[in-house]
């Protein structure tokens, strides 16, 4: 979500182990976008609408790699 004017900063939202990027993170992103932050969120594998077994992360390293790639891509669009 991009703010309406100048970007003050970038905010990346990562949910906890049993969470997902649902309405709560969406409302948080909207709030911060209104005050100038470019915001984005990611669902880990097995969480939200992502692929994988529900709430199962067998190895944390691919999840970290996914986050880095996702956020790098988001930052490159600004």
LINCORMO-V815842 format. One record per residue. N is the residue number from 1. NEAR is the number of other ideal C-beta (glycine too) atoms within 12 Angstrom. Layout:
BEGIN
<<N,NEAR> <N,NEAR>>
END
This chain:
BEGIN
<<1,29> <2,22> <3,22> <4,14> <5,12> <6,12> <7,21> <8,18> <9,16> <10,24> <11,29> <12,26> <13,33> <14,26> <15,27> <16,15> <17,15> <18,14> <19,21> <20,25> <21,28> <22,18> <23,14> <24,17> <25,27> <26,21> <27,17> <28,25> <29,28> <30,21> <31,18> <32,26> <33,26> <34,19> <35,20> <36,19> <37,26> <38,29> <39,33> <40,30> <41,34> <42,31> <43,29> <44,35> <45,27> <46,24> <47,28> <48,24> <49,15> <50,23> <51,14> <52,19> <53,12> <54,17> <55,19> <56,17> <57,25> <58,13> <59,14> <60,14> <61,12> <62,18> <63,25> <64,17> <65,17> <66,25> <67,26> <68,17> <69,15> <70,25> <71,24> <72,17> <73,15> <74,24> <75,18> <76,12> <77,14> <78,20>>
END
